[in-house]
């Protein structure tokens, strides 16, 4: 069995193996360099790397003849290799199509595209092909890198007689500036920044400055400039204005909404601006001692760009954060209406929840009869979906409350409470305390909404099934009573899983509402309705304006409730098609179904059934709440780029406040006289 070699032994073995072939690069190509890099590549992934290349340096210093062969080999590998695409394209979003970019990066992660062999990127692809290579290369001590630079007899970027590297950098910068100027002039992007419409575009101005700088470098055969150069200072000023332009566009998403295409365009411009600033800094030399340091840093930068070009997680994070913020911003604004402060609001919530319970009680009866219709599974899915969709939409339009719709809406409002907490020296401590008070308001609002829903769904379902029995002498729940009882018993059915599924749908309905609101805002749908000439001619300006206002306030909610109904109505049928035991359990429907089961069994249930039925309603409500609220909280944290460590501090503050004032989590505060 071959003994494991240390780094020094591996270096010696590698040079002995390839020594006779180092002079013939056409034969070994990049095999030697790739094998040499592999010796120093850490075997385990880590957050922190400490890589020591001293074994290579010592070997090259000790064996002069091998060093000379190695130096010639490295120069033949690297000299006159084009690298402009590493500056202009690598790691930057290619298209405004998010799905295409995801597919492209996923493919390149496992089957990287290979540029021509005349490019530096081809070399980097062959030797630094691990995504973490940039991290450990960056950890190599600067003294060792300077020593390797000297041994390999490299010339700095600024000492090449042919000025090849500087020309590549200038060309890359010119391409980037041309691209951002064209993209920033697009109508969808311009629409986001009306503040700049009466001023000269900073992108056109920076393009002119770069053209002049490029011409000066080529005309005067310059290799670098100083930080006091007026052109450099002007470019920095214009660059800052371009950054402000993009920041303003992002911040205006509250006013105008934002689409995934515009979001990607803005992200692409931001990445290109960051790239321009980073690469431009390598053209600035104030002291000759910087030449070697910046040349080494430039090489590390190109390696970093190439290693991270297929980073999917970063792409998804950057692309979805603003959209998530816009969606949760809508739910935060809506969620404020679900949180009570005063005793008057508390009992208004109770009455509103009772209204929701009445409608759900009616829906329970309708669903019971729809289940008796002779049709296919698709037919049942369609009928159930219509029942749910119409019922939920009615609850929304009548201003009633479905308790479990609250968590998906209120999570973002809670995060907003953290963001908008008090300022001052004790800001961090006070903002968590403010959050705890706000959470208590949410909890008691949710509690009284649950009470109102459950209290009304049970008697309404019971009165309706009793009325049908009295009029038609038919007990509609007789055949299904046992199933209705068992659905509330976690020992008989996977009730908890089904309650969690309903929680996921509650979360998705909130996402849909926020997404529709953001899309319509971005597309100016409300304004387009208000100014539609045919509508104004037929209905008049005032009625058309009312239609536009109704659409603005209600359409997102109507659409999300329709989809929530579809999700709820089709789950069981989809589960049957897939051969899975899928279904939904919702606390308010559970209360109504318990009433139907009791009446269906001739108004008798055993004590055990009653215990499990009541416990089941509570368990279902708990998991409805926990799942929808947790998912919404995660999205809200993601959209605000908050650390989940904040969650621990928030939980501690809530627990302390609960111990001090547990009553406030269930009952409203006393009115001050």
C-alpha positions as CSV (number, residue, x, y, z in Angstrom):
1,X,0.0,0.0,0.0
2,X,1.4,3.4,-1.0
3,X,2.3,5.6,2.0
4,X,0.8,9.0,2.2
5,X,3.3,11.7,1.2
6,X,3.7,15.1,2.8
7,X,3.6,18.3,0.7
8,X,7.4,18.4,0.2
9,X,7.6,14.8,-0.9
10,X,4.7,15.3,-3.3
11,X,6.4,18.3,-4.9
12,X,9.6,16.3,-5.3
13,X,7.8,13.4,-6.8
14,X,5.9,15.6,-9.2
15,X,9.0,17.4,-10.5
16,X,10.8,14.1,-10.9
17,X,7.9,12.7,-12.9
18,X,7.5,15.7,-15.2
19,X,11.1,17.1,-15.3
20,X,12.0,15.7,-18.8
21,X,8.6,16.9,-20.2
22,X,8.5,20.5,-18.8
23,X,10.2,21.7,-22.0
24,X,7.5,20.3,-24.2
25,X,4.3,22.1,-23.2
26,X,2.4,20.6,-26.2
27,X,2.8,17.2,-24.6
28,X,1.9,17.8,-20.9
29,X,-0.2,20.9,-21.5
30,X,-1.6,21.9,-18.1
31,X,-1.3,18.5,-16.4
32,X,1.8,19.5,-14.4
33,X,0.3,22.8,-13.2
34,X,-3.0,21.1,-12.3
35,X,-1.2,18.4,-10.3
36,X,0.9,21.0,-8.5
37,X,-2.2,23.0,-7.5
38,X,-3.8,19.8,-6.3
39,X,-1.0,19.3,-3.8
40,X,-1.8,22.5,-1.9
41,X,-5.6,22.4,-2.4
42,X,-7.1,21.7,1.1
43,X,-8.7,18.3,1.3
44,X,-11.6,19.5,3.5
45,X,-13.9,22.5,3.1
46,X,-13.5,25.1,5.8
47,X,-14.6,28.6,6.6
48,X,-10.9,29.5,7.2
49,X,-8.0,28.2,5.2
50,X,-4.2,28.4,6.0
51,X,-2.3,27.3,3.0
52,X,1.5,27.2,3.1
53,X,3.4,26.9,-0.3
54,X,6.8,26.9,1.4
55,X,7.6,23.3,0.2
56,X,7.3,24.5,-3.4
57,X,9.4,27.6,-2.8
58,X,12.1,25.6,-1.0
59,X,12.3,23.1,-3.7
60,X,12.7,25.7,-6.5
61,X,15.4,27.5,-4.5
62,X,17.2,24.3,-3.9
63,X,17.1,22.8,-7.4
64,X,18.1,25.6,-9.8
65,X,17.9,23.5,-13.0
66,X,14.3,22.4,-12.1
67,X,13.4,26.0,-11.3
68,X,14.6,27.2,-14.7
69,X,12.5,24.6,-16.5
70,X,9.5,25.4,-14.3
71,X,9.8,29.2,-15.0
72,X,10.0,28.6,-18.8
73,X,7.0,26.3,-18.5
74,X,4.9,28.8,-16.5
75,X,5.7,31.6,-18.9
76,X,4.7,29.6,-21.9
77,X,1.4,28.7,-20.2
78,X,0.5,32.3,-19.2
79,X,2.1,34.7,-21.7
80,X,-0.2,36.6,-24.1
81,X,-3.4,34.9,-22.8
82,X,-6.5,37.0,-23.4
83,X,-8.4,37.7,-20.2
84,X,-10.8,40.5,-21.2
85,X,-13.8,38.2,-20.8
86,X,-12.9,37.4,-17.3
87,X,-13.4,41.1,-16.6
88,X,-16.5,41.7,-18.8
89,X,-18.6,38.5,-18.4
90,X,-17.4,36.1,-15.7
91,X,-19.6,36.0,-12.6
92,X,-21.9,38.7,-13.9
93,X,-25.6,38.0,-14.7
94,X,-25.8,37.4,-18.4
95,X,-29.5,38.0,-19.1
96,X,-32.6,39.5,-17.6
97,X,-34.2,36.1,-17.8
98,X,-33.9,34.7,-14.3
99,X,-34.8,31.1,-15.2
100,X,-32.4,31.0,-18.1
101,X,-29.6,32.3,-15.8
102,X,-30.4,29.6,-13.2
103,X,-30.3,26.8,-15.8
104,X,-27.1,28.2,-17.3
105,X,-25.3,28.4,-14.0
106,X,-26.5,24.9,-13.0
107,X,-25.3,23.4,-16.2
108,X,-21.9,25.2,-16.0
109,X,-21.5,24.1,-12.4
110,X,-21.2,20.5,-13.5
111,X,-20.3,20.9,-17.2
112,X,-18.4,24.2,-17.4
113,X,-18.2,25.9,-20.8
114,X,-14.7,25.9,-22.1
115,X,-13.3,29.0,-23.8
116,X,-10.6,28.8,-26.5
117,X,-7.2,27.6,-25.3
118,X,-5.7,31.0,-26.2
119,X,-7.6,32.5,-23.2
120,X,-6.5,32.8,-19.5
121,X,-10.0,31.6,-18.5
122,X,-9.3,28.2,-20.2
123,X,-6.1,27.9,-18.0
124,X,-8.0,28.8,-14.9
125,X,-10.8,26.4,-15.7
126,X,-8.2,23.6,-15.9
127,X,-6.3,24.2,-12.8
128,X,-8.6,26.1,-10.4
129,X,-11.8,24.2,-11.0
130,X,-13.1,23.9,-7.4
131,X,-15.5,26.6,-6.2
132,X,-13.4,27.1,-3.0
133,X,-10.1,27.5,-4.8
134,X,-10.4,31.3,-4.6
135,X,-10.7,31.1,-0.8
136,X,-7.5,29.1,-0.2
137,X,-5.5,31.0,-2.8
138,X,-6.5,34.2,-1.0
139,X,-5.2,32.7,2.3
140,X,-1.6,32.2,1.0
141,X,0.7,34.6,2.9
142,X,1.6,37.6,0.9
143,X,5.3,37.1,1.6
144,X,5.2,33.7,0.0
145,X,3.3,35.0,-3.0
146,X,5.9,37.8,-3.5
147,X,8.7,35.1,-3.2
148,X,7.0,33.0,-5.9
149,X,6.5,36.1,-8.1
150,X,10.3,36.8,-7.8
151,X,11.3,33.1,-8.5
152,X,9.1,32.9,-11.5
153,X,10.6,36.1,-12.9
154,X,7.2,37.7,-13.6
155,X,6.8,41.2,-14.9
156,X,4.2,43.4,-13.2
157,X,1.2,44.6,-15.2
158,X,2.9,48.0,-15.6
159,X,6.3,46.9,-17.0
160,X,5.3,45.0,-20.1
161,X,6.9,46.6,-23.2
162,X,3.9,45.6,-25.4
163,X,1.4,46.9,-22.8
164,X,-0.7,43.8,-23.5
165,X,-2.2,43.4,-20.0
166,X,-3.1,47.1,-19.7
167,X,-4.8,47.0,-23.1
168,X,-6.9,44.0,-22.0
169,X,-7.9,45.8,-18.9
170,X,-8.9,49.0,-20.8
171,X,-10.8,47.0,-23.3
172,X,-12.7,45.1,-20.6
173,X,-13.6,48.4,-18.8
174,X,-14.7,49.9,-22.1
175,X,-17.1,47.0,-22.8
176,X,-18.5,47.1,-19.3
177,X,-19.2,50.9,-19.6
178,X,-20.9,50.5,-23.0
179,X,-23.1,47.7,-21.6
180,X,-24.3,49.5,-18.5
181,X,-25.0,52.6,-20.5
182,X,-27.2,50.7,-23.0
183,X,-29.0,48.8,-20.2
184,X,-29.6,51.9,-18.1
185,X,-31.3,53.6,-21.0
186,X,-34.0,51.0,-21.3
187,X,-37.5,52.2,-20.7
188,X,-38.3,49.8,-17.9
189,X,-35.2,50.8,-16.0
190,X,-35.7,54.6,-16.7
191,X,-39.3,54.3,-15.4
192,X,-37.9,53.4,-11.9
193,X,-36.0,56.7,-11.6
194,X,-38.1,59.7,-12.6
195,X,-35.9,61.8,-10.4
196,X,-33.1,61.6,-13.0
197,X,-35.2,62.3,-16.0
198,X,-34.6,66.1,-16.1
199,X,-30.8,65.6,-15.7
200,X,-28.0,64.3,-17.9
201,X,-27.6,60.6,-17.5
202,X,-24.5,59.8,-15.4
203,X,-24.0,56.6,-17.5
204,X,-23.6,58.6,-20.7
205,X,-21.2,61.0,-18.9
206,X,-19.1,58.1,-17.5
207,X,-18.9,56.5,-21.0
208,X,-17.5,59.7,-22.4
209,X,-14.9,60.0,-19.6
210,X,-13.8,56.4,-20.2
211,X,-13.5,56.9,-23.9
212,X,-11.2,59.9,-23.3
213,X,-9.2,58.0,-20.7
214,X,-8.8,55.0,-23.0
215,X,-7.6,57.1,-25.9
216,X,-5.1,58.9,-23.6
217,X,-3.7,55.6,-22.3
218,X,-3.3,54.2,-25.9
219,X,-2.0,57.5,-27.4
220,X,0.6,58.2,-24.7
221,X,1.4,54.5,-24.2
222,X,0.6,54.9,-20.5
223,X,0.8,51.9,-18.1
224,X,-0.9,53.5,-15.1
225,X,-2.2,56.8,-13.6
226,X,-2.1,58.3,-10.1
227,X,-5.0,58.8,-7.8
228,X,-4.6,62.6,-8.3
229,X,-5.4,62.2,-12.0
230,X,-8.3,64.5,-12.8
231,X,-9.9,62.0,-15.2
232,X,-9.7,59.3,-12.5
233,X,-11.4,61.6,-9.9
234,X,-14.1,62.6,-12.4
235,X,-14.8,58.9,-13.2
236,X,-15.1,58.2,-9.5
237,X,-17.6,61.0,-9.1
238,X,-19.7,59.8,-12.0
239,X,-19.4,56.2,-10.8
240,X,-20.9,57.3,-7.5
241,X,-23.8,59.0,-9.4
242,X,-24.4,55.8,-11.3
243,X,-24.6,53.8,-8.0
244,X,-27.0,56.4,-6.6
245,X,-29.1,56.0,-9.8
246,X,-29.4,52.2,-9.2
247,X,-30.0,52.6,-5.5
248,X,-32.8,55.0,-6.2
249,X,-34.3,52.6,-8.7
250,X,-34.3,49.9,-6.1
251,X,-35.7,52.1,-3.4
252,X,-38.5,53.3,-5.8
253,X,-39.8,49.8,-6.0
254,X,-42.3,50.7,-3.2
255,X,-43.8,53.3,-5.5
256,X,-43.7,51.5,-8.8
257,X,-43.4,47.8,-8.0
258,X,-40.7,45.8,-9.7
259,X,-40.7,42.8,-12.2
260,X,-38.1,40.0,-12.2
261,X,-36.8,41.3,-15.5
262,X,-36.2,44.8,-14.2
263,X,-34.8,43.4,-11.0
264,X,-32.3,41.4,-13.0
265,X,-31.4,44.4,-15.2
266,X,-30.7,46.5,-12.1
267,X,-28.7,43.7,-10.5
268,X,-26.6,43.3,-13.7
269,X,-25.8,47.0,-13.8
270,X,-24.9,47.0,-10.1
271,X,-22.6,44.0,-10.6
272,X,-21.0,45.7,-13.6
273,X,-20.5,48.9,-11.6
274,X,-18.8,47.0,-8.8
275,X,-16.6,45.3,-11.4
276,X,-15.6,48.6,-13.0
277,X,-14.6,50.1,-9.7
278,X,-12.6,47.0,-8.7
279,X,-10.7,46.7,-12.0
280,X,-10.2,50.5,-12.4
281,X,-8.3,50.5,-9.1
282,X,-5.6,48.4,-10.7
283,X,-4.8,51.2,-13.1
284,X,-3.9,53.5,-10.2
285,X,-0.3,53.4,-8.9
286,X,1.0,56.0,-6.4
287,X,4.1,54.2,-5.4
288,X,6.4,51.9,-7.5
289,X,6.2,49.4,-4.6
290,X,2.5,48.9,-5.3
291,X,3.3,47.4,-8.8
292,X,4.1,43.9,-7.6
293,X,1.5,43.9,-4.9
294,X,-1.3,45.0,-7.3
295,X,-0.1,42.6,-10.0
296,X,-0.5,39.7,-7.5
297,X,-3.8,41.0,-6.3
298,X,-5.0,41.3,-9.9
299,X,-4.2,37.6,-10.5
300,X,-6.1,36.6,-7.3
301,X,-9.1,38.8,-8.4
302,X,-9.3,37.0,-11.7
303,X,-9.1,33.6,-10.0
304,X,-11.9,34.7,-7.6
305,X,-14.1,35.8,-10.5
306,X,-13.7,32.6,-12.3
307,X,-14.2,30.3,-9.3
308,X,-17.5,32.0,-8.3
309,X,-18.9,32.4,-11.8
310,X,-21.5,29.5,-11.3
311,X,-22.6,30.5,-7.8
312,X,-26.3,29.6,-7.8
313,X,-27.0,30.5,-4.1
314,X,-25.8,34.0,-4.5
315,X,-27.7,34.5,-7.7
316,X,-31.0,33.3,-6.1
317,X,-30.3,35.4,-3.0
318,X,-29.7,38.6,-4.9
319,X,-32.5,38.0,-7.4
320,X,-35.2,37.2,-5.0
321,X,-34.5,39.4,-2.0
322,X,-36.0,42.6,-3.4
323,X,-39.0,40.7,-4.8
324,X,-39.5,39.0,-1.4
325,X,-39.3,42.4,0.2
326,X,-41.9,43.9,-2.1
327,X,-44.2,40.9,-1.5
328,X,-43.8,41.0,2.3
329,X,-44.1,44.8,2.3
330,X,-47.6,44.3,0.9
331,X,-48.5,41.7,3.5
332,X,-47.0,43.9,6.2
333,X,-49.3,46.7,5.3
334,X,-52.3,44.3,5.1
335,X,-51.2,42.6,8.3
336,X,-51.6,45.7,10.3
337,X,-55.4,45.4,9.9
338,X,-55.2,42.0,11.6
339,X,-53.6,43.3,14.8
340,X,-55.6,44.9,17.5
341,X,-54.5,47.5,20.0
342,X,-57.5,48.7,22.0
343,X,-60.4,46.9,23.6
344,X,-62.7,48.3,20.9
345,X,-60.6,46.8,18.1
346,X,-60.3,43.5,20.0
347,X,-64.1,43.0,20.2
348,X,-64.4,44.3,16.6
349,X,-62.0,41.5,15.6
350,X,-64.2,39.0,17.5
351,X,-67.3,40.1,15.6
352,X,-65.4,40.0,12.4
353,X,-64.2,36.4,13.2
354,X,-67.8,35.4,14.1
355,X,-68.8,36.6,10.6
356,X,-66.1,34.4,9.1
357,X,-67.3,31.5,11.3
358,X,-70.8,31.9,9.9
359,X,-69.6,31.7,6.3
360,X,-67.4,28.7,7.1
361,X,-70.3,26.9,8.8
362,X,-72.3,27.3,5.5
363,X,-69.3,26.1,3.5
364,X,-69.1,22.9,5.7
365,X,-72.7,22.0,4.8
366,X,-72.2,22.7,1.1
367,X,-69.0,20.6,1.1
368,X,-70.9,17.8,2.8
369,X,-73.5,17.7,0.0
370,X,-70.9,18.2,-2.7
371,X,-69.2,15.0,-1.5
372,X,-72.4,13.1,-2.3
373,X,-72.3,14.2,-6.0
374,X,-71.6,11.3,-8.3
375,X,-68.6,12.5,-10.3
376,X,-64.9,11.9,-10.9
377,X,-62.1,12.9,-8.6
378,X,-61.5,15.8,-10.9
379,X,-65.1,16.7,-10.6
380,X,-65.0,16.6,-6.8
381,X,-61.7,18.7,-6.9
382,X,-63.5,21.3,-9.1
383,X,-66.6,21.5,-6.9
384,X,-64.6,21.6,-3.6
385,X,-62.4,24.3,-5.1
386,X,-65.3,26.4,-6.1
387,X,-66.9,26.1,-2.7
388,X,-63.7,27.1,-0.9
389,X,-62.9,29.9,-3.4
390,X,-66.3,31.5,-3.3
391,X,-66.5,31.1,0.5
392,X,-63.0,32.6,1.2
393,X,-63.7,35.4,-1.3
394,X,-67.0,36.2,0.4
395,X,-65.3,36.3,3.8
396,X,-62.7,38.8,2.4
397,X,-65.3,41.0,0.6
398,X,-67.7,41.1,3.5
399,X,-64.9,42.3,5.8
400,X,-65.1,39.1,7.9
401,X,-62.0,37.3,9.3
402,X,-60.6,33.9,8.7
403,X,-58.3,33.5,11.7
404,X,-55.5,31.4,10.0
405,X,-55.1,34.0,7.3
406,X,-53.6,36.3,9.9
407,X,-50.2,34.7,10.5
408,X,-49.1,34.9,6.8
409,X,-49.9,38.6,6.8
410,X,-48.7,39.6,10.2
411,X,-45.2,38.1,10.2
412,X,-44.0,40.9,7.9
413,X,-45.7,43.5,10.1
414,X,-43.7,42.0,13.1
415,X,-40.4,42.4,11.2
416,X,-41.4,45.9,10.3
417,X,-41.8,46.5,14.0
418,X,-38.2,45.5,14.5
419,X,-37.0,47.7,11.6
420,X,-39.0,50.7,12.8
421,X,-38.2,50.3,16.5
422,X,-37.1,53.3,18.6
423,X,-33.8,54.9,18.0
424,X,-31.3,56.1,20.6
425,X,-28.5,54.7,22.8
426,X,-30.7,51.8,23.9
427,X,-32.1,51.1,20.4
428,X,-31.2,47.4,20.2
429,X,-32.6,46.6,23.7
430,X,-35.8,48.7,23.2
431,X,-36.6,47.5,19.7
432,X,-36.8,43.9,20.9
433,X,-39.0,45.0,23.8
434,X,-41.2,46.9,21.3
435,X,-41.4,43.7,19.2
436,X,-42.5,41.7,22.3
437,X,-45.3,44.2,22.9
438,X,-46.3,44.0,19.3
439,X,-46.2,40.2,19.3
440,X,-48.6,40.2,22.3
441,X,-51.0,42.3,20.3
442,X,-50.7,39.8,17.4
443,X,-51.2,36.8,19.7
444,X,-54.3,38.1,21.4
445,X,-55.7,39.2,18.0
446,X,-55.1,35.7,16.7
447,X,-56.6,34.1,19.9
448,X,-59.8,36.1,19.7
449,X,-60.1,35.4,16.0
450,X,-59.8,31.7,16.6
451,X,-62.4,31.9,19.3
452,X,-64.8,33.8,17.1
453,X,-64.3,31.4,14.1
454,X,-64.7,28.3,16.2
455,X,-67.6,29.6,18.3
456,X,-69.7,30.4,15.2
457,X,-68.8,27.6,12.9
458,X,-70.0,25.0,15.3
459,X,-73.6,26.3,15.9
460,X,-74.1,27.5,12.4
461,X,-73.2,24.1,11.0
462,X,-75.4,22.5,13.6
463,X,-78.4,24.7,13.0
464,X,-78.2,24.2,9.2
465,X,-77.9,20.4,9.4
466,X,-80.8,20.4,11.9
467,X,-82.9,22.6,9.6
468,X,-82.3,20.4,6.6
469,X,-83.3,17.4,8.7
470,X,-86.5,19.1,9.9
471,X,-87.5,20.2,6.4
472,X,-86.5,17.2,4.3
473,X,-86.4,14.5,7.0
474,X,-82.9,13.6,5.9
475,X,-79.8,13.3,8.1
476,X,-77.1,14.3,5.6
477,X,-74.2,13.6,8.0
478,X,-75.3,10.1,9.0
479,X,-73.1,8.2,6.6
480,X,-70.0,10.3,7.2
481,X,-70.1,11.0,10.9
482,X,-67.3,8.6,11.9
483,X,-65.0,9.9,9.2
484,X,-65.6,13.5,10.4
485,X,-64.7,12.5,14.0
486,X,-61.6,10.5,13.0
487,X,-60.3,13.4,11.0
488,X,-59.9,15.2,14.4
489,X,-58.1,12.3,16.0
490,X,-54.3,12.3,15.5
491,X,-54.2,8.6,16.5
492,X,-56.6,7.6,13.7
493,X,-55.4,9.9,10.8
494,X,-52.3,11.9,9.9
495,X,-54.2,15.0,11.1
496,X,-51.1,17.0,12.0
497,X,-49.5,16.5,8.6
498,X,-52.8,17.7,7.0
499,X,-52.9,20.7,9.2
500,X,-49.3,21.6,8.2
501,X,-50.3,21.3,4.5
502,X,-53.1,23.8,5.2
503,X,-50.5,26.1,6.9
504,X,-48.3,25.9,3.7
505,X,-51.3,26.9,1.6
506,X,-52.1,29.8,3.9
507,X,-48.5,31.0,3.5
508,X,-48.7,30.7,-0.3
509,X,-51.9,32.7,-0.4
510,X,-50.2,35.5,1.3
511,X,-47.3,35.3,-1.2
512,X,-49.7,35.4,-4.1
513,X,-51.5,38.5,-2.7
514,X,-48.1,40.3,-2.4
515,X,-46.9,39.2,-5.8
516,X,-50.1,40.3,-7.6
517,X,-50.0,43.7,-5.8
518,X,-46.4,44.2,-6.7
519,X,-47.0,43.2,-10.4
520,X,-50.0,45.4,-10.8
521,X,-48.2,48.3,-9.2
522,X,-45.2,47.9,-11.5
523,X,-47.4,47.7,-14.6
524,X,-49.5,50.7,-13.5
525,X,-52.7,48.6,-13.8
526,X,-54.8,50.9,-11.5
527,X,-53.8,54.0,-13.4
528,X,-54.4,52.3,-16.8
529,X,-58.0,51.3,-15.7
530,X,-58.7,54.8,-14.4
531,X,-57.6,56.4,-17.7
532,X,-59.1,53.7,-20.1
533,X,-61.0,55.9,-22.6
534,X,-63.7,53.3,-23.4
535,X,-64.5,52.8,-19.7
536,X,-64.6,56.5,-19.1
537,X,-67.0,57.0,-22.0
538,X,-69.3,54.2,-20.9
539,X,-69.3,54.6,-17.2
540,X,-68.0,58.1,-16.7
541,X,-64.8,59.3,-14.9
542,X,-66.1,58.8,-11.4
543,X,-67.3,55.3,-11.7
544,X,-64.2,54.3,-13.7
545,X,-62.1,55.8,-10.9
546,X,-64.1,53.8,-8.3
547,X,-63.5,50.6,-10.3
548,X,-59.8,51.3,-10.4
549,X,-59.7,52.0,-6.6
550,X,-61.6,48.7,-6.0
551,X,-59.2,46.8,-8.1
552,X,-56.2,48.4,-6.3
553,X,-57.6,47.6,-2.8
554,X,-59.3,44.3,-3.4
555,X,-58.0,42.4,-6.5
556,X,-54.9,41.0,-4.9
557,X,-56.9,39.7,-2.0
558,X,-59.6,38.2,-4.2
559,X,-57.0,36.5,-6.4
560,X,-55.1,35.0,-3.4
561,X,-58.4,33.8,-1.8
562,X,-59.4,32.1,-5.1
563,X,-56.1,30.3,-5.3
564,X,-56.3,29.4,-1.6
565,X,-59.6,27.8,-2.4
566,X,-58.1,25.9,-5.3
567,X,-55.2,24.6,-3.1
568,X,-57.6,23.5,-0.4
569,X,-60.1,21.9,-2.8
570,X,-57.6,19.9,-5.0
571,X,-55.2,18.5,-2.3
572,X,-57.1,15.3,-1.6
573,X,-57.7,14.5,-5.3
574,X,-54.0,15.2,-6.1
575,X,-53.0,12.9,-3.2
576,X,-55.2,10.1,-4.5
577,X,-53.7,10.5,-8.0
578,X,-50.2,10.2,-6.6
579,X,-51.1,7.4,-4.2
580,X,-50.4,9.6,-1.2
581,X,-52.6,10.3,1.9
582,X,-52.8,14.0,1.3
583,X,-55.6,16.3,2.7
584,X,-56.1,19.5,4.5
585,X,-57.3,20.3,8.0
586,X,-58.3,23.8,9.0
587,X,-59.4,24.8,12.5
588,X,-62.6,26.6,11.6
589,X,-63.8,23.8,9.3
590,X,-62.8,21.3,12.0
591,X,-65.2,23.0,14.4
592,X,-68.1,22.8,11.9
593,X,-67.3,19.2,11.0
594,X,-67.5,18.2,14.7
595,X,-71.0,19.7,14.9
596,X,-72.0,17.7,11.8
597,X,-70.5,14.5,13.2
598,X,-72.4,14.9,16.5
599,X,-75.7,15.5,14.7
600,X,-75.0,12.7,12.2
601,X,-74.7,10.2,15.0
602,X,-78.1,11.1,16.4
603,X,-76.7,13.9,18.6
604,X,-74.4,11.5,20.5
605,X,-70.6,11.1,20.7
606,X,-68.7,9.3,23.4
607,X,-66.6,11.2,25.9
608,X,-63.4,10.0,24.2
609,X,-64.6,11.3,20.9
610,X,-65.5,14.7,22.4
611,X,-62.1,14.9,24.1
612,X,-60.2,14.1,20.9
613,X,-62.5,16.3,18.9
614,X,-61.9,19.4,21.1
615,X,-58.2,18.6,21.4
616,X,-58.0,18.0,17.6
617,X,-59.5,21.4,16.9
618,X,-56.8,23.0,19.1
619,X,-54.0,21.0,17.6
620,X,-55.1,21.8,14.0
621,X,-55.3,25.5,14.8
622,X,-51.8,25.3,16.4
623,X,-50.2,23.8,13.4
624,X,-52.1,26.0,11.0
625,X,-50.7,29.0,12.8
626,X,-47.1,27.7,13.4
627,X,-46.5,26.6,9.8
628,X,-47.9,29.6,8.1
629,X,-46.4,32.0,10.5
630,X,-42.9,30.3,10.5
631,X,-42.7,30.3,6.7
632,X,-43.8,33.9,6.5
633,X,-41.3,34.9,9.2
634,X,-38.5,33.1,7.3
635,X,-39.5,35.0,4.1
636,X,-39.7,38.3,6.0
637,X,-36.2,37.7,7.5
638,X,-34.9,36.9,4.1
639,X,-36.4,39.9,2.5
640,X,-34.8,42.3,5.1
641,X,-31.5,40.4,5.0
642,X,-31.7,39.9,8.8
643,X,-29.7,37.3,10.7
644,X,-31.7,34.5,12.2
645,X,-29.7,35.2,15.4
646,X,-32.2,38.1,15.7
647,X,-35.0,35.5,16.2
648,X,-33.4,34.2,19.5
649,X,-33.3,37.7,20.9
650,X,-36.9,38.3,19.8
651,X,-38.1,35.0,21.4
652,X,-36.3,35.9,24.7
653,X,-38.0,39.3,24.7
654,X,-41.4,37.8,24.1
655,X,-40.9,35.2,26.9
656,X,-39.8,37.9,29.4
657,X,-42.8,40.0,28.5
658,X,-45.1,37.0,28.8
659,X,-43.9,36.3,32.3
660,X,-44.4,39.9,33.3
661,X,-47.8,40.4,31.7
662,X,-49.4,37.1,30.5
663,X,-52.8,38.6,30.5
664,X,-51.9,40.9,27.5
665,X,-51.5,37.8,25.3
666,X,-55.2,36.9,25.6
667,X,-57.1,40.1,26.7
668,X,-56.9,43.7,25.6
669,X,-55.5,46.4,27.9
670,X,-57.9,48.2,30.2
671,X,-59.0,51.6,28.8
672,X,-57.5,54.6,30.6
673,X,-60.1,56.8,32.2
